[in-house]
Amino acid sequence: MQEPFTLTSALTLAPEGREQSTLTVRQLDVERAGMRLCERVSADLHSGTIWQVTGPNGTGKTSLLMRLAGLIPTEREYAEWNGAGCNHWPKRYLGHHAGLNARLTVDENLNFLARIPQWGRVTRAECRDALHQVGLAGYEDEAASRLSSGQKRRVLLALLWLPVQPPLWLLDEPFTALDVSMVALLEDRLREYAATGGRVVLTSHQPLSVVTHELNLQRYQVQADWLDDQNEGRERDGTNGSEPAHQAVKPRAASVASSGNPL
């Protein structure tokens, strides 16, 4: 069993002037169904930062999160924790789909999901308190099949309100189907988590004031083979094969945008 990470001790944000822990991702390739979407993706995930992964549809945002979560295996070492190789660091991954069992109650679903990572013991009372935090008080014994899409999303997000948390959250479209009040509540929770030393990598199609850094996958997108063939054909014909669209998908070695200003 992995050692539990508590936000109030092991992950307290280091005061200004003290060294903070860093998760470094280097030269990570992103693939889906055998096709390479991005290559050499690199970023330094410092304590207290919230990263938004951006890029057009199909650039590999979800695949990147799954690779970071360890759901897509890789033989090459691509991650370092404070300089030490570590592909398997403690993290919490929430996928795009809620993934609830329709035959179980809200309380049963959360209790099951909370025990999968095995970061420490989670009590039934702690799960119920987390459900209250996301506005599901009174729904504990309701079957998941009777919930709306937004309520199902809240059950999954309740995992972020449990008292024991890993040092990294990977969240795929966490704001999907949420109403305005829950969006604000989740943004506050992300700020609170980052302020205590956590780091977040998320995807979203909406602008978020809570984000501190952007990771634009279009900078790392692999040029498609059919564009190579098309360009070679145009060169043989004496035509211009370097349209803006062609240039936009070339892999670039430029560094990740990491301004401290929100997007």
Buried (B, 14 or more C-beta within 10 A) or exposed (E): EEEBBBBEEEBEBBEEEEEBBBBBBEEBBBBBEEEBBBBBBBBBBBBBBBBBBBBEEEBBBBBBBBBBBBEBEEEEEBBBBEEEEBBEBBBBBBBBEBEBEEEBBBBBBBBEBBEEBEBBEBEEEBBBBBBBBBBBEEBBEBBBEEBEEBBBBBBBBBBBBBBBBBBBBBBBBBBBBBEEEBBEBBBEBBBEBBEBBBBBBBBBEEEBEBBBBBBBBBBBBBBBEEBEEBBEEBEEEEEEBEEEEBEEBEBBEEEBEBEEEBB
